Amino acid sequence: MKLLRVNDIDIDEVIKRSQVNVNDVLGTVSEIISNVIENKDEALKEYTEKFDGVNLDDIKVTDAEIKEAYENIDDGLLESLKQALNNIEDFHKMEIPEEWDMEVIEGVKAGQIVRPINSVGCYIPGGRAAYPSSILMTVVPAKIAGVEKIVCCSPPQKDGKIGDAILVAADLAGADEFYKVGGAQAIAAMAYGTESVPKVEKIVGPGNIFVAAAKKYVFGDVDIEFPAGPSEVLILADSTADPEFIACDVLAQAEHDPNASCFVVTDSKEIAFNTLEEVNKKAPDAVRHEIIEESLEKNGVIILTDNFEEAIDITNKYAPEHLVIMTENDEETLSKIKNAGSIFLGKFSPVACGDYGSGTNHVLPTGGGAKMYSGLSTESFIKKPTVQTITPEGLKNLYSTCVPIAEYEGFFAHADSIKTRLNK
């Protein structure tokens, strides 16, 4: 991990986190998607054998497999998943927007209604680890929103099964179907449908570069939540922060992936040097130390600023996926934050709590996307059609507004649709 003084660097260059350029693999992904569209289940089985080393007769998870997963799962983990589920449900229920209407002018009432998307596909990554938490984060808000059909896809293990915790989490959260298929081929299957996998209207969930590229490719035929890349954290700290806590959060983020980005921004020289010392002390003893050390070598930075306002400016420019604030007055600092995916306020608020059980969602925009997007939420799975009701009096009141504009734009039939009603 590098310690850099702000006056010695080009800040725009330094805050360029690890970028995954999906365009590099779009050619390969395009071939996979085309094959799935043409050959459907046959293509899915072909890629599952090629990429996952598993030969499957049936890609759909059966009720018997779900029952077996409940029998195999550790009781303590099961209880933790249930507790996390309850917290995530409680939080996401608060996100459901209210329907409303208003009188715009006399005789003209307009408003919004709330309707769920009909079907959603949730992608859950495999590979380095199993992520039952991602099942909860994607399925629960969709269920709360009222989505009728929720489909899950995840790569199978070498034994041809999906991990017990993932299947249990999916069942607890209310997923309707689960398929043993991963990668770009899973995205293609959910976007266009196969003999087994139904076509959905929106696809959400994290994944590797091939999954990200596939989601970009199918966007427009289906919706996606937002572009996503490697995970990232920025810790904004002043002289009152605890360097050991900062180091713990740095290591927690770095163990995600060798491409994860870990930034600490502070105006305190003491905090900067002590944090670096703590990171160097803890990293070699971490269970996933090889991943952590590679991540910190490539994308671990402590930036020492001249003042705290400069630190806040860098934070907003970076727009982190996860933002941890450890300052003397956290609420005052928060009031100055414009861009962040999820914010962890105070030294006793580690990102890990948001990842698993505080109730907020951990599917978040990366790569600066927090300047434009919010994290996954119940609202990600609903539509808000507008509704208007216009009385004869209201139509008269709108005449002088609508007809001249319509005729100016050359849409005379538009104008006539109003005139004809009034003349009658």
N, C-alpha and C positions, 0 to 999 in steps of 0.2 A: 504494500500500500504506500502511495506516494504522499508526501506532505508538500504542498505548494503555496507560496505566497501570491496573493492576487495580483500584486504589482509586477510579478515576474512572468506572468503567463498571458496568453490570449484566451480569455475566459470562454469565448464562443467555441474555440477548438476543444478546450478541456471538457466542457460539459456535453460534448458529443458522446453519448453513451454507446455501448455496444449495439450497433445497428445490424439487423438481419435483413438483407436485401432479397426479398422474395422473388424479385425478377430473375435472380440467378438460377432458380429452379422451376420457373414457370413452364419451360419447355417440357421437362420431365413430367410435371404435374398435369399439363395439358394432355399428354399422351395417356396418362392414367385415367383422367376423367373421361376422355373419349372412349377408352376401352370399357369403362364401367357403364357408360351410357349405352354402348352397343351390346355388350355381352353380359351385363348385369351380375347376377350371383356367381356365374362362372368366373368372371374377372375378379370379384371379391375373394373367392377361394384361391385363385391363382396368386394374387398379391399377398394374401395371408400366409401362404406357403413360402413365397419368395422372401418376404420381409420379416416375418415373425417365426418362420421355421415350423409352422403348424399346418397340418393337413386336416381340414374340417369337413365333415359331411353336412352339418347343419350349423349355420352361423348364428341362429337365434338362441338366446339363453332360455332354458326351460324352467318351468315352475319347480321341477325336482332339483335343479341346480341351485335355485334361490333357497329352497328349503335346506339343502345340504350346507349352504353358506352360513345360514343361521346356526346350524348345529356345530359348525367348525369355529365360528368366531369367538374370540376371547370375551368373557362376560364383561370385563372392565371396559374394553374397547366398545362393546355394544352400548353400554350405559353412557359412555362419553359421546357417542354418535347421537344418541337420543337427546342428550342435554344440548348438544350443539344445534340439533334440528329445532328444538323448542326455541332457542334464542334467535336463530335465523328466521324462523317463522314469525315470532313476535315483532322483530324489527321490520321485516318486509311487509307485514300487514299494514304498517303505518304509512307505507309508500303509495297505497292505492289512492288515486286522485278522486276528488268528488266531481260528480256531474253538476253542471250549473247552467243557468240561462239569465238573460238580462233583457230589458227593453232598450233597444238601441235608440230609436225614436218612437213616437207614438204610432202604434200599429205594427211595429216590427220587433219581434222577439227572436233572439239568437243565443246559442249556447253550445256546449259540448256534451256529448255522451261518451261513455267509456265501454269499450268492447275488447275482449281478449283476441289475440292471434289464435287461429284454430289449431295449429300444430307446430311443434318445436323439436329440433334435434340438439341434443347436448353431447358434445364431444369431451371425453375424458382421456387425457394422455396416459400412456404406459411408458415402458422403457426403463429409465433410471429408477422409478419408484411408482407405487400405486397411490392414487389420490382420492380417497373417499370424500374428503372435504370438498373437492371440486364438484362432485355429484350433488352434494347438499346445496352448494352455492348456485348451481345452474338450474336444478330441478325445482327447488323450493319456491323461488320467486315466480317461476312459470306456473306452478300449481296454484299459488295464491292468486295470480292474475286471472285464473280460470281457463287456462289453455286445456283444450279437450284431449289432445294426444301429445304425449311427451315421449320421445324416442331417445335412447342413449346408445352411443357407440364407443368402444374402447378396444385396444389391441389385446388379443388373448395372451396368456402366459405360455410358457413352453409346453405345459401339460394340456393345452387346449382349453383352459378354463379362464374365467375372469376372477380376479381376487375376491376372496370372501367378503372383505370389508366394503369393497366397491359395490358388490351386488346387494349387500344388506343396506347400505346407504341409499342406493337407488330405490329399493323397495320401501324403506322407511319414508323417503321423500315423496313417493307417489309416482315414480316413472311407470309408464305403461308397457314399454317394450325395451329389451336390451339386446344388442347385437355384438358379436365377437369380431369386430373389424376396426382397424385403425388407419391412421395416415390419411393421405389425400384421397384414397379410395373410399374411406368412410364418409368424407365430406361429399364426394360425388354421389354416393349412394343416397344420402339424405337429401341432397339437392334435387336429384332427378328420379330417384326411386329405382328399385330392382324387384325381382320376384318376391324377395323376402322383406327388404327394407322399404318402408313407405316414404314417399316424398313429403317433405315438411316445408313450412313457409319461412322459418328462420332457424339459423344454426348458430349456437353459442358455445363457448368453452375454449380453454387454452390448448396449445399444441406446439409442435416443433415447426421448423421452417416450411416443411412440405404441407402441413396442415394450414399454416398461415397463408401460404401461396394459394392453396386450393380454395380457401374461404374468399380470398381476393378474386379468384377466377370466377367463382359461381355467384358472387355478389351481383345483384340485379335480377337473376333468376330466383334467388331467395335473398332474404335479408341476413345480415350478420350484425354482431353487436358493435365492434370497432376493430381496427387493425391492432395487433398485439405482437410484442417481441419479448426479449429476455426481461426477467424481473429486475426491479430496481428499488433502491431506497435512498432518500436524502435525509440526513439528520441535521437539523438546525439547532445549534447549541450556543449558549453564552457561558459566561464564567461560572455560573451556578450549576451547570450540568455535572453528571457523574460519568467520568471517562470509562469506567468499567461497564456501565449500562450501555453507553454508546458502542463500545467494542462488541458487546453481546449482540446488539442489533445489526452491526456490520457483519459479523460472522453468520448470523442467522440468515441474512439475505444472500451472502456469498455462497452458502452451501446449496442454494437452489440449482446453480448451473455455472459452468465455467464462464459463461457470457453475461452473468448477472452483474449489475453495476451498483457500487456502494459509494456514496458520497457523504462526507461530513463537511459542513460549512459552519465556521465559527469565527468570532472576532477575538477569541481568547487564545493567546499563545500557549498558556499553560494547558488548557483543554486540548489543544491540537497535539502537543507533544505527548501528553499523558495518554491520550486516546491511542496514538500510534504505538506507544509502548505496550498498552494493554492488548491491542490487536496482535502485535508480534509475540506476545507472551502466550496468548490463548490459542492462536491458530494452529500451531504444530500439534497440540493435544486434542484437537477436535476430531470427532469420529469421521467426518467427511473432509478431512484436512486437505486431501489432494485437490478436490474440487474448489474448496475455499481458497487455497493458495494460488491456484490458477486464476480464479476470478479476481482476487485482489491484485495480482500482478498485472492483469490486463485492464481492469476497470475499477480499481480501488483508489480513491483520492480524498485527501483532507485538504480543504481550501481555507487558508487563514486570511481573513479580510482585515481591512483597516478599521472598520466600524460595523455595527450591527445592521444598520440600514443597507449597507452594501451586501451583507449576508442575505438579507430578505430579498433584495433585487435578484441575486443569483438564484435563489430558491424559486422565485416566480418565473425566471427565465428557463430554468431547468424543467419545471412542471413535472415533479416526480410522481411515479405510480404510488409509492408509499412515502409519506412525509411524517417524520417524528420530530416533535417540537419539545425541546428541553431548555426552558428559559426561566428567568425569575418571574416574569409575568406572562404565562402561557396564553391567556385569553387576549391580552393586548397584542401579542405576536400574531395570534390567529387572525385578528381583525385586519392584518396587513397582507395575508396570504390570498392570492388570486387563483393560483393554478396548482392543483394536486388531485390525485385520484382518491386516496383515502388518507385521512389525517389522524395521527396518534398524539394526543395532547397530554404532555406531562411525562415525567421520568418513570412513572409506573404504568405506562401504556405501550408495551412492546407490540410490534407488528404481528408477532405470533398470535396474539389474542384475536386480532381481526382475521387472521388466516383461518382460525378454527372455531371460535365460539363466542365472540362478543356480539354477534348478530349481523354486523355489516358484511358486505359482499367482498370477496377477495378476487373476483374477476374484474380487472381494472385496466385502464388505458396506460400504455407504456410509450417510450420513445418521444415524449413531449405531447402525446395525445390528450393529456389532461388539460391542455389549453382549449380543447374543443369538445371533449367527451367527458361524461360522468361514468362511473362504474356500473356494472350490471345491477339492475334493480327490478322491482315488480313492474315499473313503467316500461321496461325494455320489452315486455311481452303484451302490451296493450296498444290499442289504437284509440284515438280520440276524435271521432267524426264530429264535424260541426253540424248543427241543426238550426234552421230558421223557419219561423212561421210568420207570414205576412198577411195582414187583413187588407180589405179594399182601401181603407183609410191609409194604412201603411204604404200601399202601393202608390197612392197619390203623393204621399210625402217623399217617396224615393224617386219619383219621376224626374224631377229637375236635377237630381244627382246622377242617375244612371243613364238616361237617354242621351244627353249631350256627349258624355264620354264614349258611349257605345258607337254613336254616329261618327264622332271624330276618329275613332279607331277603324272605321269602315265596317263595323259589324251591325248592319242595318236590321238583320233578322233578330238580333238581340234586342234592339230598340223596339221592334214591332211586337215582340213577345210581351212587352210591358204595355205598349199603346193599345194592342188588341184587347187585353183584359180590361183596361180602363174604359175603352169605348163601349164595351159590352155591358 
